[in-house]
């Protein structure tokens, strides 16, 4: 079963469907009664359009994401490819020996994403699907952004590192593999390392 078959989140619901004969999933943003109707429609529409655009931009940058089949801004929904496979979290838990390999693939994918100026915003191993060939597919770009600043990229990397360490405690070799692959894949590794140090230093004094 794919990680994207069915889910209900705080902002959206994901369900399995069929689009022009193809197996697919629909991600819908239902109305929120606590917001003014006009504001609610605008927020849901903007977020839907933004997420679809980010997935397309990421694919152009060489990052595996679900193909977008259709967007309905009136319904605030996206129909996309159903990507079949375990999440990276599940794959690592079921086969710890593969953890360094999977982690390196994660680092490579995120490096391509950031090199294109795109931030994901929620880089956890639950938002990554491991395909049969070992490639990692990134899903759920609802918190992402394009034309990302160095600060936004640094925050994305630090959250990735902390989320990986929390979900896969004790897998230091895998974490090192991920970060090594990441820094080997971005054009200005020193600038990102400097920004990460700056973020850490700010955290110590707040």
N, C-alpha and C positions, 0 to 999 in steps of 0.2 A: 504493500500500500504506500502510495506517495505521501510525503509530508504535507502536500498541499491539497489533499482530497477534501477535507472538511474541517473547518475551524471557525470558532466564534470569538472575536477579539473585542476590545473596548471600542474600536473605531470601525471595524469592518468584519464581514462574514465571508468565508470562502467555501464554495460548494462545487461539487463535480457536475459537469454538464457536457454537452456535445455541440460543436460549432462546425457547420458544413461537413458533417461526417467525421470530424476529428475529435478525439478525446480531449477535453479541455476542462478548465476550472473557471468559475466566475467569482471575482472579488467585488463585493458590493459594500458601499458605505451607506447604511440606513440613516434616516433622519434622526436628529437628536432633539428631543422635546424641550430640553433646557435652554436651547438657543433660539433666538428670533428666527422665524422661518426663512426670511430673505437672506440673513447672514448665514444660516445653516446651509442653504442651497449653494451659496457662493463658496463656503469653506470646503464642502464635499466635492464640488465640481473642480475647484482649483487643485485639491489634493489628488483627485483621480487623474486629471490631466498631467500633473507633475510626475506622478508615479509611472505612468505609461511612457512619458518622455524619457525619464531617467533610465528605464529598462532598455529602451531603444538606443539611447546614447551609449550605455554600457556595452551593449552587444556590438556596436560599431567600434568600440575600443578593444574588442577581443575578449570581453568578459561574458561567460555563459550565463544567460538569464532566460526566463521563459519568453517565448515569442508572444507578442501581443497580437491577438486576432481581431479584436473589436473593442471599441470604447463607446459607452453610452453615457453622455454627460447629463442627460435628463434623469437617468436612473442612477447616476454616479457609480457606474460599474465598469469593470474591465474583464473581458474574456481573454484568457491566455492559455498557452500550451500547458498541458498537464505533464509535469516533469516527474518521472517515476524513479524512486530510489530512497534510501534512508537519509535522514539528516546527517550532517557531519558528526553531530553529537552522538547519534545512535550508532553510526559506523565505527567511531572511535571506541565507544563503550563495548561494542560486540567483538572488536578485534584490535586490542591495544597495540599489538605489534605493528599495525599499519598506521598508528597515530602519527609518527614523524612524516610519513609519505603524504598523508591527508593534510597535515598541517602545512607542509611545504606548498601543496597545491592551493591552499587557502591564501597563503602569503603571496603567491604569484598572482592570483586573481585580484586581490585587494590592491596590489601594486599597479596592475593595469588600470583598475578603477580610478585610483588616485592620480595616476599619470595623466588621465583624461580630465582631471578636475572635478571628478564626481565623488561625493561622500555618500555612504550608505545610511549612516545614522543609527543602525542597530545591528552591528556586526557580531552576532552570537552564532555559535555553531548550530543553533536550532533554525537559523535562517539561511542555511546552506545545505544543498542536497548533493550527495556523492553519486555520480553517474557510474554505470558499469565499467567505463574505461578509466575511471579514477578522476575525471575532471570534476571540478566543484562548480555547481550552479548556485548563484546568489539569488535569493528571493526576498520579497517584502521590502520594497524601496519606499515605503510610505513616510519614512522620516528622513529621506535623503535630500540632497541638494546638488546643483551643478554650479560650475564656476566657483568651486570651493576655495576658500582662502587657506593659507598655510595653517592658521589657527584651527580651522574646521577639520583639516586633514589630520593635524596632530591629535585632536580630540577623538577622531574616528579610530586612529591607530591605538591610542591609549585605552579606549573602551574595548577594542578587539582583544588587546593583550590581557586586560583584566577579566573580560568575560571568558576567555579561553582558560586562563589560570583558575578561575572559579569553577567552571564546569568540568575541568579535567585536572583536578588537583594532583600534584605529584608527577605530572608528565612534563618534566623540565626539558627533556630532549626534544619532544614534539614542539613545545613552545619556542625553543631556540631555532628549530628548523623553520617554523613559520616566520619568525622575525628575520632570519637570515635571508630567506627567499624574498621577503617583502623588500628589504633594503637593497638587495641585489637587483630588484626590478624597477625601482623608481629612479628618475633622472637626477635628483638632488637629495641623496640620502643624508648628507651632512646637515642640510637645512631642516629636515624633518627631525633628525636626532636632537638638534639644538632646540627645536620647538617642544619636543617631548620633555626635555630637561626643564625648560621654562614652565611647562604645565605642572610638572612634578614639584618644582620649587614653589609655585603659587599655592599648590595644595598643602604644602607644609605650614604655610603661614595664614591659612584661613580656617 
